[in-house]
Amino acid sequence: MKKNINHTVKLGLNSSGFKGKNLDSLTPSFMTDRKTELFLFWEPSYNGPHSWIIDVVIVGTIYKIGESFLSELFADLYDWSKKKLFSFFKKYPNNAGAIIINFKDVKIICYNYYVPEDKFFEFFDILPKLLPTIDKEKSKEWFAVYDSENQKWRLQPER
């Protein structure tokens, strides 16, 4: 892992439906290698008591971050999701979650209610292949969408 690229991985769970012990069970194996924050937050009930967020903050512009760094980061996140996140959130069928990837110049958002449950965490695996499709001049905010009919991921700009 490249140590010179400042980044943070944050996992927040809504305290209306989750407790500290839930955070403990989701601790990623990369916690000692990457700056990682696990926290509880309170959010109004319109998102439901089992709402959550994964926020990855990368200090740097999208085209100046090395491809190998991003591949390693997203491989770690994908591994974490396969080993812990998918099975944990499957216990809460009406959970409302989002993954947000924040670069200095671009934000990518993936909401779990637009993606089939069994495909959602694949976002981490497929994202490095989708990054070259981003046109910063077109939009600073992009949404990850899974096309079930064609079984393909794509990024679409905010409208």
Buried (B, 14 or more C-beta within 10 A) or exposed (E): EEEEBEBBBBBBBBBBBBEEEBBEEBEBEBEEEBEBEBEBEEBEEEBBBBBBBBBBBBEBEBEEBEEEBBEBBBBBBBBBBBEBBBEBBEEBEEBBBBBBBBBEEBBBBBBBEEBEEEBBBBBBBBBBEBBEEBEEEEBEEBBBBBEEEEEEBBBEEEE
